[in-house]
Amino acid sequence: MAGGATATLALPVVDDTLNEPDELFLVQLLNPVGATLTDGEAQLTITDNDTATVLATPFLEVTEGGTGTGGPPFSSVATSLAFALDRPSQGALRFELTTAGGTAGAGDFTALNAEPVTFAPGATMATAVLNVTADTIHEDDETLSVVAANLQRDDGAGFMQTGDVFQTATQPTVTIQDDDAIVASIADMSFGEGNSGQMQVKIVTTWSGPTEVACNFVLDTADGTAMAGSDYVALVNTPNGLSQNGVATTSETNLNIIGDGLR
């Protein structure tokens, strides 16, 4: 190093894409000639520049599933929520999931409260389980949000906060698709006629299950051997519907029978 007090040593660093902690190594100066070493060792740090990002499908659809038993308590159906990393990580990554509000109520799913989700070292996929209530109620599709938070990495000394991040707004909206169709039916009925005036009877419609959404139709009568106006009062576009209380399974429509003295 004639005429100078410093020298530069080029050390190539391998640029990989692995998410990993900063790494250390030593450089040692050995066997000096014409000089004396006072500090012949330096610690160098390779700062990792590969931030891992947790990705989520913005919209997930799950089928409510199950046939139920006609009433609570209903069984539940386990569904998977999938999350991905944009690159593998040398250490395990963990975050927490919490369910948030939507149109789905507390009885439609089992809430998640800071539920841990872990990517194993080197893995790029992880799943969480959301239990959806398999009821038998006819209802609209319902939604809820899942919030991801507290992303940490374990580099060998336990899970700690790092520079790893979530994809912007990692709050997938989960749609619970209702699969409970509802069917209405009217059974044959027989009524006494009476000798005069009108007698009101009830036509009972039986529905295949309860509902939380509007279910309506209209009733019309058509003559058979009985004639409208002389034997009964005709029904024309008469509304019939099921109560949206999630409990009732029958509905009624009034029909007036005209009494006469004929045999």
C-alpha positions in Angstrom: 0.0 0.0 0.0 2.7 2.4 -0.9 1.6 6.0 -0.5 -1.7 5.1 1.1 -3.3 4.0 4.4 -6.3 2.1 3.1 -7.1 -0.7 0.7 -10.3 -2.0 -0.6 -11.3 -5.7 -0.7 -14.3 -6.6 -3.0 -16.6 -9.3 -1.4 -19.4 -10.5 -3.7 -22.7 -11.1 -2.0 -25.2 -13.6 -3.4 -28.5 -11.9 -4.1 -31.2 -14.5 -3.3 -35.0 -14.1 -2.9 -35.3 -15.9 0.4 -36.9 -14.1 3.3 -34.4 -14.5 6.1 -32.8 -12.6 9.0 -29.8 -10.4 8.5 -26.6 -12.6 8.5 -23.2 -12.1 9.9 -19.7 -13.2 8.9 -16.1 -12.3 9.8 -13.3 -11.0 7.7 -9.8 -11.7 9.1 -6.4 -10.3 8.1 -3.7 -12.9 8.4 0.0 -13.2 7.9 1.0 -9.5 7.5 4.3 -8.7 5.8 6.0 -5.4 6.6 3.2 -4.4 8.9 1.7 -5.0 12.4 -2.0 -5.9 12.9 -3.7 -4.2 15.8 -7.3 -5.2 14.8 -7.2 -7.9 12.2 -10.9 -9.0 12.4 -14.1 -7.3 11.3 -17.7 -8.4 11.5 -19.8 -7.8 8.4 -23.6 -7.8 8.2 -25.6 -8.8 5.2 -28.9 -7.0 5.5 -31.8 -9.0 3.9 -33.8 -7.1 1.4 -36.4 -9.8 0.7 -39.5 -8.7 2.6 -42.2 -11.4 2.7 -45.8 -10.3 1.9 -48.8 -12.2 3.0 -51.4 -12.4 0.2 -55.1 -13.2 0.6 -57.9 -13.8 -1.9 -60.0 -10.7 -1.6 -63.3 -12.6 -2.0 -63.9 -16.1 -0.7 -67.1 -18.1 -1.2 -68.1 -21.0 1.0 -71.3 -23.1 0.9 -73.2 -23.3 4.1 -73.6 -27.0 3.7 -75.2 -29.6 5.8 -78.7 -30.9 6.0 -79.3 -30.0 9.6 -82.0 -31.6 11.7 -84.8 -29.0 11.4 -83.8 -26.9 14.4 -81.0 -25.8 16.6 -78.5 -26.7 17.7 -77.2 -27.1 14.1 -74.0 -28.7 13.1 -71.1 -26.8 11.6 -69.1 -27.2 8.5 -65.4 -26.6 8.5 -64.1 -24.5 5.6 -60.6 -23.4 4.7 -59.3 -19.9 4.3 -56.1 -19.9 2.2 -53.3 -17.4 2.5 -50.1 -17.3 0.5 -46.6 -15.8 0.8 -45.0 -14.1 -2.2 -41.7 -15.8 -1.4 -40.5 -18.6 1.0 -39.1 -17.7 4.4 -36.2 -19.3 6.2 -38.0 -19.0 9.5 -41.6 -19.7 10.4 -44.0 -16.8 9.9 -47.1 -16.4 12.0 -50.0 -14.0 12.1 -53.5 -13.8 13.8 -57.0 -13.9 12.3 -60.1 -12.2 13.8 -63.5 -12.2 12.3 -65.3 -8.9 11.9 -68.9 -7.9 11.2 -70.9 -8.2 8.0 -74.4 -9.3 7.2 -73.7 -12.7 8.8 -74.8 -12.9 12.5 -73.1 -14.6 15.5 -75.1 -17.8 14.9 -74.0 -18.1 11.3 -70.3 -19.0 12.0 -67.9 -19.6 14.9 -66.0 -16.4 15.6 -62.2 -16.3 15.3 -60.4 -14.2 17.9 -56.7 -13.7 17.2 -56.5 -17.3 15.8 -52.9 -18.1 14.9 -52.0 -19.0 11.3 -48.5 -20.3 10.6 -46.3 -20.6 7.5 -43.8 -23.4 8.1 -40.2 -22.6 7.2 -39.9 -22.6 3.4 -43.7 -22.9 2.9 -45.7 -20.4 0.8 -49.2 -21.6 1.7 -51.1 -21.6 5.0 -54.7 -22.2 5.9 -57.1 -21.3 8.6 -60.3 -23.1 9.5 -63.6 -21.2 9.6 -66.6 -23.1 11.0 -69.9 -22.2 9.2 -73.2 -23.1 10.8 -75.1 -25.6 8.7 -78.7 -24.5 9.4 -81.9 -25.4 7.5 -83.2 -21.8 7.3 -83.8 -20.3 3.8 -82.0 -17.0 3.8 -79.9 -14.6 1.8 -76.2 -15.2 1.2 -74.3 -13.6 4.1 -70.9 -12.0 4.4 -68.2 -11.5 7.1 -64.7 -10.1 7.1 -61.6 -11.7 8.3 -58.9 -9.3 9.6 -55.2 -10.4 9.6 -52.8 -8.8 12.1 -49.6 -9.1 14.2 -47.3 -10.7 11.6 -44.2 -12.2 13.3 -41.2 -14.3 12.2 -39.2 -16.9 14.2 -35.5 -16.7 13.4 -34.6 -19.2 16.1 -35.2 -17.0 19.2 -39.0 -17.0 19.2 -41.5 -15.1 17.2 -40.8 -11.4 16.9 -42.0 -8.4 14.8 -40.0 -8.0 11.5 -40.3 -5.9 8.4 -42.6 -8.5 6.8 -45.9 -7.1 5.7 -49.5 -7.9 4.7 -50.8 -7.2 1.3 -52.7 -3.9 1.3 -56.1 -4.5 3.1 -55.6 -8.2 3.9 -59.2 -8.5 4.9 -60.9 -11.1 2.7 -64.6 -10.9 2.5 -66.2 -14.3 3.1 -69.6 -15.0 1.5 -71.6 -17.8 3.0 -73.8 -19.1 0.3 -77.2 -20.4 1.4 -78.1 -23.8 0.1 -81.5 -24.3 1.8 -84.1 -24.2 -1.0 -87.7 -23.8 0.1 -90.8 -25.5 -1.4 -94.5 -24.7 -0.9 -97.3 -27.3 -1.2 -101.1 -27.4 -0.6 -102.8 -30.6 0.3 -106.3 -31.7 -0.8 -109.0 -30.6 1.7 -112.6 -31.3 2.3 -115.2 -28.8 3.9 -118.8 -29.0 4.9 -121.0 -26.7 2.8 -123.6 -25.3 5.2 -127.2 -24.5 4.2 -127.0 -20.7 4.0 -124.7 -17.8 4.0 -120.9 -18.1 3.8 -118.5 -20.2 5.8 -114.9 -19.2 5.9 -112.3 -21.9 5.8 -108.5 -21.8 5.7 -106.3 -23.1 3.0 -103.1 -24.2 4.6 -99.8 -24.0 2.7 -97.0 -26.1 4.1 -93.5 -24.9 3.4 -90.4 -27.2 3.5 -88.7 -25.1 6.1 -88.5 -21.7 7.8 -87.2 -18.6 6.0 -85.6 -15.3 6.8 -86.3 -13.7 3.4 -89.6 -12.9 1.7 -91.3 -16.0 0.2 -94.6 -15.1 -1.5 -97.0 -16.3 -4.2 -100.6 -15.7 -5.2 -103.5 -18.0 -5.2 -106.2 -18.3 -7.9 -109.1 -20.7 -7.8 -110.4 -22.6 -10.8 -113.8 -24.3 -11.2 -114.1 -28.0 -11.1 -117.6 -29.4 -10.4 -118.0 -26.5 -7.9 -118.7 -23.1 -9.5 -117.4 -19.7 -8.3 -120.2 -17.4 -7.3 -122.6 -20.2 -6.4 -120.5 -22.6 -4.4 -117.5 -20.5 -3.3 -116.1 -17.0 -3.6 -113.3 -17.0 -6.2 -109.8 -16.1 -5.3 -107.9 -14.0 -7.8 -104.3 -13.1 -7.3 -104.7 -13.5 -3.6 -101.3 -13.1 -1.9 -99.9 -15.9 0.3 -96.5 -15.8 2.0 -94.4 -17.2 4.8 -93.4 -15.2 7.8 -89.8 -14.1 7.7 -89.2 -15.0 11.4 -87.1 -18.1 10.7 -89.5 -20.3 12.7 -92.9 -20.7 10.9 -93.4 -23.4 8.3 -97.1 -22.9 7.4 -99.2 -20.1 6.1 -103.0 -19.7 5.6 -105.4 -18.1 3.1 -109.1 -17.6 3.8 -111.6 -19.1 1.4 -115.4 -18.4 1.6 -117.7 -21.4 0.9 -121.3 -20.4 -0.1 -124.0 -22.5 1.7 -127.2 -23.5 0.0 -130.0 -25.9 0.7 -129.5 -28.1 -2.3 -128.9 -31.8 -1.9 
